């Protein structure tokens, strides 16, 4: 009979579409703002380390993530690349198969517990995979890396330190100066054997008319340029 069949519906883990969207907005907007802030630091590599579980949107499926979220990701990656910022993401859940998330799924009639466990574990594992892929998109799009499904956080931090302690800072002026918002690929190759190149794969050109520069810190009229630049600089400036 129909009563003997397990239910087919499992409630979404976070329970609220609005909450997922708000969390994604906060993360991506914060990263964009921070990238713009540290963009005033010139002539050196900059890194942002994100410790968190990412967001529950499948960025590989255009129909799974809202247009707003995909635009926010695209804008965040573009802003970080223009600011020469590499984002490193670390999933604090360590080695996981989604079991920690599984405990948050609502209860169900004990008669269907086996079917519920199977469907609930599958959903939790899928959400874990999606959130980790989101962390990888943010990191790899900016020249960093994602430490996911690992408990070796010491190794991850040591690698971040090593990558940001010794590096070559290369730049060039592109001949294509059109503000068309399109992706421009970058390929960095070396002729010396035994070396591994870690570099951004490209950047997104700005779109539309160039906006007027917005000061990071509001200053009084008449403040000298050197003093204003020193105030806006996130690191100490001598002289």
PEZIUR-V750412 format. One record per residue. N is the residue number from 0. RES is the residue in one letter. PHI is phi in degrees with one decimal (* if undefined). Layout:
BEGIN
n & res & phi
N & RES & PHI
N & RES & PHI
END
This chain:
BEGIN
n & res & phi
0 & X & *
1 & X & -65.1
2 & X & -67.5
3 & X & -85.8
4 & X & -89.3
5 & X & -67.2
6 & X & -65.7
7 & X & -96.3
8 & X & -101.4
9 & X & -121.6
10 & X & -64.6
11 & X & -56.2
12 & X & -59.3
13 & X & -78.7
14 & X & 75.8
15 & X & -154.5
16 & X & -63.1
17 & X & -61.9
18 & X & -66.7
19 & X & -60.0
20 & X & -66.1
21 & X & -62.9
22 & X & -64.1
23 & X & -64.7
24 & X & -59.6
25 & X & -61.6
26 & X & -63.1
27 & X & -70.3
28 & X & -68.5
29 & X & -63.1
30 & X & -64.6
31 & X & -65.8
32 & X & -64.2
33 & X & -66.4
34 & X & -63.6
35 & X & -63.9
36 & X & -65.1
37 & X & -81.3
38 & X & -64.1
39 & X & -74.5
40 & X & -81.0
41 & X & -104.7
42 & X & 69.8
43 & X & -155.7
44 & X & -76.8
45 & X & -129.3
46 & X & -137.4
47 & X & -121.3
48 & X & -104.3
49 & X & -109.0
50 & X & -108.5
51 & X & -180.0
52 & X & -96.3
53 & X & 73.8
54 & X & -142.0
55 & X & -93.0
56 & X & -131.5
57 & X & -81.4
58 & X & -77.1
59 & X & -81.7
60 & X & -115.1
61 & X & -57.9
62 & X & -89.5
63 & X & -88.7
64 & X & -109.7
65 & X & -60.1
66 & X & -57.3
67 & X & -61.6
68 & X & -66.5
69 & X & -63.7
70 & X & -67.4
71 & X & -65.0
72 & X & -64.0
73 & X & -60.9
74 & X & -68.0
75 & X & -65.2
76 & X & -63.5
77 & X & -63.9
78 & X & -64.6
79 & X & -64.5
80 & X & -66.8
81 & X & -66.0
82 & X & -88.2
83 & X & 58.9
84 & X & -113.3
85 & X & -100.7
86 & X & -103.1
87 & X & -112.8
88 & X & -114.6
89 & X & -128.6
90 & X & -86.7
91 & X & -73.2
92 & X & -72.8
93 & X & 67.3
94 & X & -78.3
95 & X & -146.7
96 & X & -115.6
97 & X & 93.7
98 & X & -65.0
99 & X & -64.9
100 & X & -70.8
101 & X & -60.9
102 & X & -69.6
103 & X & -86.5
104 & X & -73.6
105 & X & -65.8
106 & X & -72.2
107 & X & -152.6
108 & X & -53.3
109 & X & -60.2
110 & X & -64.6
111 & X & -112.8
112 & X & -61.8
113 & X & -63.9
114 & X & -65.8
115 & X & -66.6
116 & X & -61.7
117 & X & -63.1
118 & X & -71.3
119 & X & -67.7
120 & X & -65.4
121 & X & -62.7
122 & X & -63.7
123 & X & -64.6
124 & X & -65.9
125 & X & -65.1
126 & X & -66.9
127 & X & -62.1
128 & X & -61.9
129 & X & -64.1
130 & X & -65.8
131 & X & -69.3
132 & X & -64.3
133 & X & -63.5
134 & X & -63.3
135 & X & -68.7
136 & X & -62.3
137 & X & -63.3
138 & X & -75.1
139 & X & -68.9
140 & X & -70.8
141 & X & -115.2
142 & X & 89.6
143 & X & -99.7
144 & X & -144.0
145 & X & -109.5
146 & X & -100.1
147 & X & -124.9
148 & X & 54.0
149 & X & -145.4
150 & X & -104.7
151 & X & -90.4
152 & X & -70.6
153 & X & -60.4
154 & X & -64.0
155 & X & -63.7
156 & X & -67.4
157 & X & -65.8
158 & X & -66.7
159 & X & -62.2
160 & X & -61.2
161 & X & -65.7
162 & X & -66.2
163 & X & -101.4
164 & X & -102.0
165 & X & -132.0
166 & X & -163.4
167 & X & -107.3
168 & X & -104.7
169 & X & -108.6
170 & X & -144.3
171 & X & -155.9
172 & X & -103.1
173 & X & -66.8
174 & X & -75.8
175 & X & -89.3
176 & X & -105.9
177 & X & -70.3
178 & X & -93.4
179 & X & -107.4
180 & X & 70.8
181 & X & -93.0
182 & X & -79.7
183 & X & -114.8
184 & X & -78.3
185 & X & -129.0
186 & X & -128.2
187 & X & -111.2
188 & X & -127.1
189 & X & -126.2
190 & X & -95.3
191 & X & -75.1
192 & X & -69.5
193 & X & 86.4
194 & X & -104.3
195 & X & -116.8
196 & X & -92.0
197 & X & -119.4
198 & X & -148.9
199 & X & -64.0
200 & X & -83.2
201 & X & 166.4
202 & X & -151.4
203 & X & -106.2
204 & X & -65.1
205 & X & -67.4
206 & X & -126.6
207 & X & 79.4
208 & X & -68.6
209 & X & -62.2
210 & X & -74.2
211 & X & -68.1
212 & X & -61.7
213 & X & -105.6
214 & X & -65.9
215 & X & -72.0
216 & X & -124.6
217 & X & -73.0
218 & X & -126.3
219 & X & -68.9
220 & X & -60.4
221 & X & 93.0
222 & X & -64.3
223 & X & -64.4
224 & X & -61.5
225 & X & -59.2
226 & X & -68.2
227 & X & -64.0
228 & X & -64.8
229 & X & -66.5
230 & X & -65.8
231 & X & -83.1
232 & X & -74.7
233 & X & -67.9
234 & X & -115.2
235 & X & -58.0
236 & X & -121.6
237 & X & -89.0
238 & X & 96.6
END
